[in-house]
């Protein structure tokens, strides 16, 4: 009770003291209540600053192409156009060799000789294959030397001496001979067994053999031509493997091919089939290209694997093989009805008719060139788009396209591209890269590259 009275006394005393102090102040010093100070703030919409650099994909494409001077363009065009003519020359020359073997009855004499040597059908085919491949190789040797050695040196696309080229040519001959000795007995066994439907069975055997060769090529055949070594453990290797892992490509190392001993061409590939997949770069790409260019090329090659191009090409080319054997069956029947007695060729299972089979298939392949090239061009275009989405380096890929121009014409006319080009033209590939870049121009990594390089 006493404590409460004390607290009340203190409170009253403080109130009175406050009132007395207020009364003692002069009127002009008394502090009436005032409002808090305020200031007018004008609020306006802030301007949107677009920092995206200006970029015209059409102009950029032209600027890239203009980097190749007129002399280099002329040389590139000459090489490509000469190669197109040589495809027709190769066909005519090959048909001439077949005609020589048939009309001079050389093929019939070889057949008679192997039949005298052994009664076994398989052995007869093997022996005939050895004689046939050897004869064709010798007869086409002048054209092979011109195309593979002289012409390549004339355009600065070969680093080999003649002896080095001859060594590679001998390896190719040995591989061709081995393939013929394995494949032809299987083919002729199918022809003999199937009779009227021999072309269906022949196509089936050829398709299976194609798949077999796709599987063994990177681990058996390719090392015969080149030396493969693992890429040293560098940041670039880790970037390549990271790009592969990100796209579910089962590769745990990167191989380097010593292509520079043969030519200055740049390339890379993801080869193999059914468990033999491997990433390979040739040393020219590593020596001539920047890390970004290497990654751009690897992105393209990974695209072939991820998009299932190997399986697609197997299926599509299987259909072409089937059509080709149908064409050969019809052509063989008509040709032997007209000239069979002169050639001493009887039925499709007659070994002496092999030059005719090869000639007819060569004609079909030449006529089907626009189809086969369109198929591969479509897959290459898809791989280009996959690669730029994966690696995000459109300028680096455009730069690589220019480095390919010595042996790939940059700007052919549409008809020329449709018939002869198994890849999109350089101009079209660069245009795709620049169109992609225009669509991604607001992305930080792409915008920064535009500021550094307006192309």
Steps between C-alpha positions, in 0.01 A plus 500: 500500500777741589689407177196574286448844661867580443482416126189716460676792669798475267277487192303813608824683579642430150181622330496822699869556427436467125210743509704762693784479247256554217352807670842654551583497120435812296198476260720483191705216644214280590493187278161433349445166325632498144467256210796293384690660212418366154648541153333445161649206313432472128483137385562433131550175298873436475621448140577140395860481385549234228868413503467230232747571218358544151546182295397421142545129417494557123766770518704289742490206258628718218773638725619150582507398135685819408788388720595254225679697231421461131812292427418250774136488382609429144732220610230347721245514218745342255572211734131431566393531137786281385394239753147507363629432149721221631198317638373461145850415380528231769172346385597496133849370578355224719253401230791489255692263728193276533452499123865407451470205740176382340555558126856365501368204703762561767241445771385174339860377481557577868182305585614202295843512665370500860255220416790288381695574817233386748153348498395687814260783419613721791866458407421580138335827605791592725757438228292687243462791746878523540553501123215744435598757766862485385409547134266793570756666728770479233269623223378798704842587644568797266174667604567419866845662483358813339207538740672391819848642455552745212176694533519520878852643477392749233244643742727486806293230668765231541807485722618161375788392285412258223639208702285596798194525277585164344520347848149621584379381160645155568319490834174593329559226242558243774183602684298488177641158422414369848145636479451344157631162613260500797194661342485354148480131605204591722335696220541225241380234744181703545465546123534127439255407774231755421491465119224736371493709817878520517495881503294505822744268674795685354364825639447339840857368514633842395301680768622265773856541379461879505390487865791269580749739339352797690567315823856393434623798297609730787684226690633280217513684167564865592820425700646342187503843332574723797672505835264568792618636833307626805461876528710620797312592814443870437214740576387457138474124545292546815271742314455249216420215739267724702317587177477129416371406847245781494360349181519134615775394262686200649859614446762505773794621293576707192725369224732702276569390140827593331334636185764773458744247357255453213322833440408835657130414514322542832241258630359315797252220543302298748525162332400149585188296545368251755751572776800620298426873528801732524570873465789574264657832405766534237810689603437767234185607683695534824791681333300732276192556714432695817350317801162651413528372143587152625198500733276625219611211276468244780148626571410432137648149509324417826178598326537210258512258791229655718256544211540138394636581157695176475185292534305730270768484231518122532125473442489747212805361327362151550201606292735642238700176495177309447401731214851472360491121491159516329649731236798266458274193465301659217810639331687168527216311336474737203877533457564124499212443258669737258870432557524194726634270229768748400607540863457129582291602799204280586304575817533741796686230693764483223824645638588641159204736536645687800629791285146540365351497852750764613442715190123496543529585870736786412242641259229476767718672763581782257132550408399487866760762598243780553304271733798376700644849530165643608479236774845578637452875457189484717687320778788747479261792530339344807843440652594863434193619689556252784863604526430873529232432762738278696824698471344848448785620280352622170794723409750223564305265273481766228876539526544123458284508187744747346788268589320221311458716190822391320329170421131589548347758271359788700209616285383256230179546306199305637506232228871438551449472875208257460688265269858505622513622861479249787521794746313831491697767316727722705274800448195313624683371806625846594151643439355244742755597764425870462123441509543303821715779640233758417239301692729469804642851486353590842673206671788624711770281346392581144450873565851526639648338191315746279657791685844344462444397139226671299499206259 
